[in-house]
Amino acid sequence: MRTRNSDATTTEAGVAADDTVALRRSVAAGAVGVFVHWFDWAAYAYLAGTVATVFFPAEDSTTGLLAVFGVFAVSFGIRPVGALVFGPLGDRIGRKRTLSLVIFMMSGATLAIGLLPGYQSIGIAAPLLLVLLRLVQGFAAGGEFGSAASFLAESAPRRRRGFGVSWLEVGSLLGFLAGSFVFLLLSAGLDDAQLTSWGWRVPFLISAPLGVIGFVIRNKIEDTPEYRALEANDSVPRSPVRELLRTHRRQLFQAAGLMTAMHVPFYAVLTYLVTYETDELGHSDGSAALLSVVISLLGLVLVPLFGLLSDRVGRKPVFVGATATLLVVATPAFLLMRTGLVGTWAAGLLLGVILAAILGTYAVWSAETFPTRTRQSGLSISYNLTAALFAGTVPYLMTVLISATGSTLVPGPYLMVAAVAGLVAALSLPETAGSGLLRPEDVSGPAPSRPVPCRPAPSQSVPDDAA
């Protein structure tokens, strides 16, 4: 005869199994878009020289390359516009619909770039169309993070939310590595003529079926329990941005602080460090690229572990510990790099571990900071504004400052400034690990209040573990 304890154990096992299945589905739906985005980003960055040859006049290769990077920068600049569109849209019509829309737009524009004729075929129309398509990509990318982070936070089981949301950054790292790997295969297998003739199109064409798969996955999922609770209570906001700016400006600045502490080390360690090693330290291209790959692989392992740790001990200890460490070791790390190749690798790996801890916690903590009514707007705006200001500018600013000061230690103090921004935000935030995401204002209308972790009242039509 089965005992009550055995029945309870069986029930708990069933709930855990259901949570695992739900987590896998939400991770697949949330992370696939950032994978596609970063795959395209890496391919475009690595193929910049070839793209310049194909789409711009051949008389001046330097001008063509600068134009390609200018197009790259423009796609960053338009992201806040996409955030202002897709963030509020997700708060009004749901996370699922914006997730499907942004991946459709991103993958469609990427496919069009892969099929676009070059300058020799259609003249000035080629670079103009390239700019237009990159603008579409950047506009859609402005809605990707807010949609995906909101969806993952609201879909992941409450006790494993940090682990679930951390896979958003795993998708980013995987996409970056996959784009780099495809470029290496093309470079090894094709000569310059083949790469210019047709090889450069391959990564962009590969993105299309990846985008279709992502669209199908996202189109089949249900919207999150939190958003469905808003619909059931007739509490979907009509003007989420106005509500956000009126009642949650403090949370917007706090999330921006967390994200600044992520953006600067991310682009410093994973993109600029390669240039720094070759131009300032004199290391070989192969050694610099290999270190970047190893740091990315290390992140794939550590990011979800730090997310899981934040579920166990809290967001604040992990994030504050990481940013405080960055504040202390940033400049010494660049001093260590000047001692030689071994020192460069030791410093790079140390910065990589710190970055992984930040990546594992900043997104889930930011998501938990906002109420459900304005969550996607808050995440989209804070992420993309800080990305436009502090992400794409890192390589350019570091190059200018090193040239102006003559000091190769400049990146250290810059990382310290980002760490201070993160620390100020983190120390002003409450601990939110394990909290419910629905707040009283979500079902009764906006009210100016700090984000205090709470559970929905029993009378609300919200599942007990909807968060």
N, C-alpha and C positions, 0 to 999 in steps of 0.2 A: 504494500500500500504506500502510495507516495505521500510524503510529509509536506507540511506547509512550507518548510524551508526549501525543499527540493523544487516545489512549484515556484517559489520566489526566485530561486537561482535560475530556473529555466526561463522565467519571464525577463530577468535582467539580461541573460544571454541573448534573448531574442531582441530586446531593445538595443543592445550593443551592436548586434548584427545589422539591424535596421539603420542605426546611426552610421555605421561604416559604409553601407551601400549609399545612403543619402550623401555622405561626405564625398565619396568617389564621384557621384554624378555632378555635384555642385563644383568640385574641383575641375572636372573635365570641361564643364560649361564655362566656368569663370576664367580658367588659365589659357584656353585655346586661343583666345583673341590676342592676349599679350604675347603669346608665342609667335603668332603670325606677324604681329606688328614688329617685334624685335628681329625676327628672321629677315624681314624686308629692310629694316634699319641697317643691319649688319651688311647685307648684300649691297645696298646702295653705297654705304661708306667705303667698303673695300673695293668696289668697282668704279669709284669716282673718276679715276683716270680714264678708263675705257668709256664711261658714259660721256665724259667731256669730249672725247674724240668723235663719238657717234652723233651727238646732238648740238655741237657748237662748231663754228668755222675752224678749219684746221690751221689757219695762219699763225695763231698764237695759242699754244697749248696751255701756257700759264693762265691766260685770260679765261680759257675754257674751263680749266679746273676750278678757278675762283668762282666762276658762274655756277658750276655744279654745287659747290659748297654753299653758295648763296641761296640756291634753290633749297638745299638741305636746311639752312637756317630759317627760310621762310615757312617751311612746314612746321617748325617749332613755334614760330611766332603766331601762327593762326590757331594753335591748340587752345588758348584761352577762349577764343570765339566758339570753338566746338564745345568747350566746357560749359559756356553760358547757354548753349542750346540744349545739349544732351543731358546736362545735370538736372535742370528743372523739368525737362521732358520725362526723365526717369522717375522723378518724384510725382509726376502727374499721371503717367500712363503705365508705369511699372518698369521693373528692372529687366524683365525678359525681353520686352519689345525693343528697348534701346540696345541691349546686348546683341540682338539679331541684326538690328539696323546698322550699327557701327561696323560689325565684321563684314557685312555685305558691302558696305561702302569701301572699306579698306581693301578687301580682297579684289573687288571689282576694279578699283583704280590701279592696283598693283598689276593685275592681268593686262589692263590697257597699256601700262608702261611697257610690259614685256612684248606687246604687239605693235608698239608705236614705231613708225618709220623714222629714219634718221635724217640729219640735216641734208645730206646729199640727195635724198629722195624728195623731200617736201620743203626744203629751205627753212626760212625763219619760223614756219609753222611748227617745226619739230621742237625747238626749245620752248616755244609758247605753250604747246600742248603738254610738255613735260612739267612746266611750272603749274599749269592748271591741275594736272593729275596729282602732283605732290601736295597742292593745296587741299584737294579732296581728301587725300590720305591724312594730312595733318588735322584737318577739321574733324574727321571721324575719330582719329586717335585721341582728340580732346575729350571724347565721350567714353573711351574704353576703360580707363582706370576707375572712374567713379562708378560706372555701371557694374564692372566686374567685382570691385571691392565691396560695394553695397550688397550685391547678390551673394557673394561668398560669406560675408559676415552674417547675413540674415538666413542663409541656408545651412551653414555648418552647425552641428550640435553645439550647444552652449559650452559644454565642458571641453570641447576640442576646437573652439573657434579660432584661437591663435594659430594652431597647427593648420587648420583648413585655409585660412586667409594667406598664410605664408606661402602657399603653393602658387599664388599669383606671381610672386617674385621668382619662384622656381621656373615658371613658364617664361619669364623674361630672360633668365640666364640660359635656359635651353634654346630659346629662339636665337639669342645672340651667338651661342656656340654652333648651332646648326647652320646659320648663315655664314659664319666663318669657315666651317668645315666644307660647305659647298664651294665657297670661293677657292679654298686650297685645292680641292679636287679639280676645279676648272683650270686653275693656274698650272697644275702639274700635268694635266692631260691635253691642254690645247696650247697652240702657239699664239702669238700676238694677233695674227691675222684672223685666226678662227675665233678668238675671244672677241675681237671687234666686230666680226661679221655676224655671228649668231650666239656665241657662248655666253655673252653677258645677259642674254634674255632668259637663260635657264632658271636662275633663282626666282625671277619675277613670275615666270610661268608655273613654277612649283608652288608658289604661294596661292595660286588660284584654287587647286583642289583642296589644299589645307583650309582655305577660307570656306569652301563649300561644306567640308566636314564640320567645321566649327559652326556654320550657320544651321546645319541640320541638327546638331546637338543642342544648340541654344533654342531652336524653334520648337523642340519637343519637350523641353522642361516646363514645369509649372513655375509661376511666379512665387516669390518668397512668402512665408507665413506672415511676416510683418506687413508686407504691402497688401496682402489679401485681407488682413485685419483692418487696415485703413479703409479698404473698399467696403467691407462688411459694416463698419461703423460710420460710413458716409463721411470720412474724415480725410479724404485725399485733398492735399492743398491746391488752391487755385494759383497762388503766386509764391512758390517756394523760395525764390531768390529774395523777394521783398521780406518774407517772413524770416529768412536766414539773417539778412542784414539788420533787421529790426530787433530780433530777440537772441541771436546767437553769434554776434560779432566776435565775442571773446573766444568761443570755440573755433571760429574760423581762423583767428590768429594763432591759436594753440596748435591746430592741425598744420598750419603753414610752417610753424617752427619745427615740428616733427619731420615734415617733408623736406625742409631745407637741410636738416641734418642727414637726410638720406641722399638727396640729389647730388650734393657737392662731393662727398666721398665716392659715390657710385661712378660719376663721370671722371673723377680724378684718378681713381684706382683702376677702373676697367677700360677707360679710353685714353685719357691723357698720359697715364704712366708709360704707355708704350712709346710715345713721342719723347717723353722726358728721358727715358733710358737711352734712346739712340742719340738724341740731339744734345743733351746736357751731360750725360754720363759716359757716352761713347761706347755703349754696349751694342752688340750686333742685333739686327732686325729679328733674327731667329730666336735669340735668347729673350728679347722683349716680348715677342708674340707668345712664346711658350709660357712665360710667367703669367701673362694675361689669361691664357687658357687654364692653367693650373689654379689660379685664383677663382675663376668661374666654376671649375669642377668642385673646388672646395666649398663654394657657396651652395652648390646643388645639394650637398650633404648637410651642411650646417644650418642653412636657412630654416628648413622645416623643424630641425631639432631645437633651434632657438624659439620658434613659434610654439612648439610643444612645451618648452621650458616656461614660457610666459603663461601658459595655461596652468602650470603647476605652482609657480612662485609669484606670478603677477607680471603685468606689462612694465610697471615702473622699475622694479629692480633690474630687469634685463636691459631696458632701453637706457636708463640712467647710468648703469654700469658701463655700457658700450660707449656712450657719448662722453662720459667722464674720462674713460681710458683714452679715447681719441684726443681729448683736450690735452692730456698729459704726454702722450707719445707721438703726436703728429710731427712736430719739429724734430725730435730726436730720431724718428724713423727716416727722415730725409737726410739727416746727418749720417746715419748708418749706411744709407745708400752710397754715400760718397767714399766709403771705405773699399768698395770693390763689388764684384759680382755676387759673392756670397752674402755680403751685407745687404745688397739690393733685394735678393730673394728673401732673406729673413724679414726685412722691413715690409716688403710687398705682401708676404703671407700674413704677417701680423695685422696689417691694415685690412687685408681680406677677411680675417676672422672678425674684426670689429664691424666691418661693413655687413657681414652676414647676420650679426646680432641685431643691427639696426633694421635690416631688410625683414627679419623675422618678426618684428614687433610693430613697426611704425604704421602699417596699413590697418591692422586690426584695431590698434589703439585709436587711430584717427576715426575709424568707422564707429567705434563705440562712443566717441565723443559727441556725435550729433544725434538728435532724435530722428526717428524713422521718417517723419514728414519732410525733413530737409536734408537727409543723409546724403543722397546722391549729388545734390547741388553743392553741399559743403565739401565733399570729397573731390568733386570734379574741379571746382574753382580753386581750392587751395593747392591741389596737386599741379594743375597746369599753369597757374600763375607763377608758382615757385620754380617749375621746370623751365618756363620761358626766361625767368630772371637769372636762375642760378645753375641750370643744367647745361644747356647748349653753350653757355658763355665760358665754361671752365677752361677748355683748351686755349681759346683765344686770349682770355684774361691772364692766364698763367704765362703764356708766351710774352705778352706785352709787359707784365710786371717783372719778369726775369730780365728782359731786355733793358728795362728802365733802371732797375736797381743793380743789375750785375750779380745778383745773389741767386744761387740755385736752391736756396732754402725757402723761397717764397711760398710754394704749395703748403708747407707746414702751417704757418700762421693762418693761411686761408682756410684750411681744414679746421683749425682751432676756432675760428669765427663761426663756422657752421655748427661745430660741437656746442658752442655757447648758446646758439639759437635753439638747438634741440634741448639742451639742459633747462633753459628758462621755461620752455613750453612744458617739458615733462614734469618739472617740479611744481608747476601750477595746476597740473591735472590730477583728478582723483584716480585711484585704482579702479579699473573697470572689468578686470578678468572675471568671468563667470556671471556677469550681470545680465539682466534681461535687456533687450534692445528697445522694446516698446515702453514708452513713458506715458504718464497720465495725459500730457499735452497732445500725444499722438492720437488719442481717441476723443479728446474733449476740446481740441483747438489749441492754438499756440498760447504760450504764457512765458514771459521772460524768467528763465530759471537756469541754474547751473545743472550740468548733466549728472544727476544723482542716480546711481544704479538702483533700479526698482523692478519689481515684478508686476505684471498686469493684474488688476483686480479680478476676482473670481467671476464677476458679472460680465466681463468683457469676453467677446467671442474670439478668444485667442488661445491656441493650444499652450499648455503649461510650459512646453519646451520649444516654443516657436522660434526662440532666438537661437 
